[in-house]
Structure formats: C-alpha cells, structure tokens
Amino acid sequence: MNSPFNYGKLAEGAYYTDREKESAWLEQQLNAGINTMLISPRRWGKSSLVQHVAARMKRKDKKTVFCFIDLYNTRSMEEFAEVYSSALLKSTSGSFEEAVATVKSVFRHIVPAINLSPDPSSEVSLSFDWKTVKKNLNEVLDMAEKIAQQKKIKLIVCVDEFQNISYLEDPAAFQKKLRAHWQKHHHVTYVLYGSRQHMMTDFFTKPSMPFYKFGEVFFLEKIPGKYWTSFITRRFKDTGKSIGETEAVAIAGLMKNHPYFVQQLSQAVWLKTSRKATMTNIEEAIEDLLDQYTILYQKEADHLTNFQLNFLKALADGVTSFTKRAVLSDYDLGSSANVKRIKEALQNKEIIDVFGKEVQFNDPMFELWLKKRYFRRR
C-alpha cells in the first residue's frame, strides 16, 4: 500500500493540499511577467507551490517554459555559471542536437564543453574554461533572454536556494551585476526563493541591497488548520482507514500547521493505526519520532549557549515578550541587548524564525523534544 502522506519530497498530486489562493496569485504574477520572490522558513512548501503552478501553466500554454535551478551546493562563480547555463540548456532543448545549436547561437566568445550524461535527470550539461567565462560572464547572464527571444517562448526561470549567491566571491559586486542584467530581460520572468528566510528578507526588502524592488515579494504563510483537517481525514479514508476530526486537528495543532511535520506525524500515526486512529496512536507516534530524533536534537542542544537555551525554554513556555524585567530575571537572559543577540544567533542557526514581534520554533518537533525530554515540561 502506497504511503498516503509525503514529506521530504515535492508535494504533488494527491499529496498537495490547499495553496489555491497562493497558486492563483503566483500564476497571475507570472502571466503578467512580474518577477516574484517567495519568502518563508524552510520546508513550508515553496518548491511544491512553484512546481504546482508550473504544471498548471504549462498545460494551458505550450509556449510557456519553466527552468528550475537549484543553487544548494553552489559555492563559486564557476559552479554558478555551469549550474545556471546547464539548467537553461536542459529546459529549453529537446535533443542533444538542439542543445548544440543553442550553445552556438547564444555564446560568441565562450566555447563550452557539452556533456551528454547517461543520467536522465541531467541529460545535458556544460563545463567551461573559467578564465574565458570570467572575461565574458555577460554571455552567461544574458543566456536566458537570448534563448527566449530566439525560440519565441515565454521563459520562467525559478531559482531555489537563491540566498547562496551571497557565498560567492565578491557577492555584493556579483549581485549588482546580476541585477543589472536580469532587470533588462523582457522575455524572461524570474522566481527567486530559498530556505534561509532572514537572508532572503534582507536581499529583497533592504534598500541597500542590489535586488531591492526587483519584483513582487510574497511572504508565504502556513496552510491553515482547517485544510489540514480535511486533508488528513481524506488521506486516511483513501487507504481504508479513518481518523476523527478531533484527532486530525490535534496532529496539525501539535505540529503548528508546519507542512513537512504535519505530513510526517500523520504518516507516523497512520502506521500506528489498524482501523481508526486514536489519541493514543498520536501519543505513541510522537514518542517514536522523538526517539528517532533524540541524537540529532541532543547534538543541536549541546551546541547552544546557556543564554540560548534559556531563551528557548522561555519560548517553549509560551513567553512572547522577552525583554520584560521579570522574564529577563526568571529565565536568566541578561539584558535586553543580550536578548537581541540571542535572537540573531538562533535565527542564524535556523532554530527560530521571527515574524515581526512573533518568535516561533522553526522545527515544531524540536520544540516538543525540548519541552518533553530536555526541559522536562508537562
């Protein structure tokens, strides 16, 4: 029997839930040719949303072509050039011969090696002589626009983990150069997103940053609990099992409506269920997951300072105002200035996210582990 829940992969088909409002908005933006930046914490479903909209748009218009680029492991300009150009070539070429013709038509001074891989997931790729590319980087940065013009297509370039361009050499200069080229492209629309929320927010909302006002910034929110309730109950029913609304609400609530963890806990409960899920099944599933993650979470906690752990204890206890005198004293947080430093450090470690004045755990399972196993809270 196939698993009724999906996490750690793109949510597609029956595994995809809600986001209709966001999907309609994003499709409207892309049809209008407006560059769009999606911002949210890790594993909130940005990639699934973009893929969902891409599939819908391609069904409606065969001239719309999506190019997906992942900069996850990109740490140098040379790697960026190869990853970026290879993805463009693969998404816009139907054959090796077409890829060769495309390369010849878009590059004047660069002569890349075209590699044909037996791996179907990366059929065609390019490799460069970096000295030549460094002198003619403009050709790589304008590649998407040239291809779109020549092939008379509507090209939408989706760049995941975009914040990683900050790790390239001389990042400020490169961001300025990238912006200078991309903003002149009239046949290409860019969708930029990544998993480091605070970095992405700085990229697109700080006036001093090169990509400020590059397009429309959209802060993706969690899927509301009511959609999770119907989704969980439906997926149980589809596999011949059942779960009550109360239990489905509990699963979503315990995981704070976090897409990845709601699906993970739902799967764990489903495996514990013979016919109808109970609260006991949920409690047992949580304990199993906490056991599974204990080594990882213990290692995470061991690398935190006492001040950081005290802050997390306060957050787990439901504290919302951390600079009150009583809170500073009760949780031994030091001064108000120290609280600011703690927040910044925990954000950089991707343990918390800050939404205005609201602070949340990035990982609701880690929050549960801290409460139940580390701080021994009831």
Summary of the structure (lengths in Angstrom):
residues: 378
radius of gyration: 23.4
end to end distance: 36.5
largest distance: 70.8
contacts: 1146
relative contact order: 0.11
helix: 56%
strand: 13%
